[in-house]
Amino acid sequence: MVLVVLPVARLVEIVVREGAGTSKLILSSPEVRTAAVNSVGLSVAVMLLAVPLGTAMAVGLRHSDVPGRAFWRVAVLLPVVVPEFVLGYSWTQAYGRAGFTDALVGVHWQGVLGPGGVLAVLVASTAPVAYLLAAVGLAARAEPDLERAARASGASGTTVLRTVTLPLLRPSLAAASVLVFVLSLQSFAVPQVMGAPAGFTTLTTKIYADLSFASDPLSFVEAVALALVLVLLTAAVVAPADATLSPRLRVTRVAEPAGAPFSRRPSASRWVAAGLGSYLVVAVGLPLLALLSAALTRAVGLPPRPSNWTLDNFCLVIDQRSIEALGRSVGLAVLAASVLVVIGGCVALLEHRRFGRGVATMSILTLALPGSTLAVALLITYGRWLAGSLVLILVAYLAKLWALAHRPITGALDRLVPEELYAARASGATRLTAARTVALRPMAPALLGAWLVCFLTALHEVTMSSLLYGPGSETLAVIVLNSQELGRIGPTAALSVLLTLLMAVPALPLWVLSRRLRLRRPADTVPDPTRRENAQHARARG
Amino acid sequence: MSGPVLVLDQVTKRFRTVAALEAVDLQVGHGELVAIVGPSGCGKSTMLRSVAGLTTIDSGRIVVGGRDVAGPGVFIPPEERHIGVVFQDLALFPHLDVAGNVAFGVPRGERRSSRAREVLDLVGLTGLESRYPHELSGGEQQRVALARALAPRPDVVLLDEPFSHLDRNLRMEVRDHTIEVLRAAAATGVFVTHDQEEAMAVGDRVAVMRSGRFEQVAAPETVFHAPVSRFVATFLGEADFVAGTRFGTRVDTVLGQLPVTSAGTGRCEVMLRPHELTIDEDADGDGIVERTDFRGAVVMHHVTLSEGSRIRAQRPHTEPVKAGTRVRVRPVLTHPLVAFAVP
């Protein structure tokens, strides 16, 4: 854990060395206080909006009778694939003054640059996380039989939701709240793109400003102190939550996929689909369209008409510098993802044997450790040798994305059926052969998934890269951010489109492949004839 | 109360092209317990779900407590059907304690906690009100599920393989207790199982289901001793068939002349259960013991007769006959046998 523990220890050391006086001075400055209040307030607001939104989507999409359910299930995750600062930038292009809606129907939202816009985009980009946790919780905890039992006992649909489904989901929702809070607290790109122009600062943007624009040594210490404040805030939320929630989340039962829950009035299902559709159009569809239109339009302010379309912006941005940056981004992401999957796999295996939960908790903490803090810490610790180099960025990725790789791999390891390994051993396979022939195949989707998540996250990582890059080590995301700060609307939009396409290109085929790889186990591992009967009925039904 | 509490009238349900229920008729009287038994996939769980309102039916009519709950243009949602269900996996609410689970379905108007206590007393769980499901043993969880189903005083209680998750010894005990409670509550019940013995022990009547139809609905004694088809005969208990020629109510077979219940002429098969046959060692006998199964109190002998058919005969465990011994097979009859015409 040279990657994490040592650097954070150095942070503490610096603040201590500077003395209590300096720290107090920094922490009592009104600017810092505003930033801290903004950060916490923003995170709470995002949490209060994103978790109900995500839960509503999960509950709505649970019923098999929603038209096009398979499509919606993927579509609600779209905001995750779009880099969040691209999403933020798209919103400004879509709803800001002289934006897309302004040009088309003369409506614009004054507050899109500012706390309101930051809040809206963060909600849109974290709601899928809440959705995922709620959906997993629904699948694992709220078994359809429980709802059937409640209905048979005389509870109506809404009563079931209130008295059975939501209470069962409580641990999952609490976990989602914590995660969304932490993600919002750490978010840098969205406040930077949408908040900073309106003078709305958060802890993360303040750290960035301190490191990039001020040369005064005190501002460096201030950045370090703020990084620590960020860690403390995170720890204050995560530590108690982890202690109380993790045992409760762990006792989940494996859901029997026996039968879908209730059929409802068809109108309800249509409402779900309509609601989701309009939400996605507003949150993702229109903004991305606006982005595309800004990228294609000859000059700012011209209406988005074919006569004004041009590819000049793309030609402008596809230069030596951005192509090199593109190469670096992809290379870094591939390298980071591959290293992480290999290390993650080894550690997961070891952990399975001996260390128990220690490593797991550690890896979660690195995820909770704000990117800004980690970047500052790494800069202090290894900056002497590695400042401005790609290696330092790679190290930062490895440290930060650790948990992303670790989680799915241990999860898949837990789901392995030990009897299959025993069967392989009993049939004469050595330990290694058994692992290779029996365990690797069912784990393939998880390994691929872990790789994909790490790759995509690394590709659009900007919080740490923007603090760590030097001449000749900019990533594509950093170039987009810089271009946006320079106010070059057309080129920024063009770069954003390129970056988004870059994410979609490997994501789609890999996603299809990982679905293909998913194994179907015989449903009836328990030799119970009635279960098979139910499964048959469920299959016949739909 | 007069009239049946539960009526199924020509109920049909299809999954795509497969008929899960094919024109099913059933009437269950007040306080009666009907056991539905059949091999897996025969449609018994679908029938239960149709009654509960957990699935819709394609045609026919279901009446609960004198009220149409499903039929042409009618679908009453499950919460308004006045039924209680004990699920196969029990489906106890893990976030509610025992009292909370039991009181769940009791209407708001009533004093819910006192009703819960009353039912818990009935199932013998007094004192465990504040425990959570995971803190209970399998048998106790079973009782909570039963109590929850009974608490709202439903017109009909549906039990879907409620004991399948218990091991054999506990299953007997819990089953007897459940029946006692259902009788004490004067509940009308429909009980689904794939275990024939359980069906005959539990039901006032046993309904044998096959491919979405009822083959026979009758008292346990009737379905056992007077099955209407070879399927019912073999599904409920062990049965072998000996070919013969019928003259009125007597059939000539390799085992001699056997009395049968139905008169007729021509070729037929007579059903014989292992307890209706015995074997004696006899060097001139026309059967050979192929193998023996030790079953505790009795030993089952698999015997091949000279004309090729195989039958099973049981003897007390103190007098087994070794495999390979030549034996004479002798019917020990207390009543006429059932004969099925050979098509």
Interface residues (C-beta under 8 A of the other chain):
Chain A: R141 E143 D145 L146 R148 A149 A150 R151 A152 S153 G154 A155 S156 T163 V164 P167 L168 R170 V251 E256 F262 S263 D528 P529 T530 R532 E533 N534 Q536 H537 A540 R541
Chain B: F15 R16 V18 A20 P39 S40 G41 S45 T46 A52 G53 L54 T56 P77 P78 E79 E80 R81 I83 G84 V85 F87 Q88 D89 A91 F93 P94 H95 F104 G105 P107 H134 R148 A149 P152 E161 S164 H194
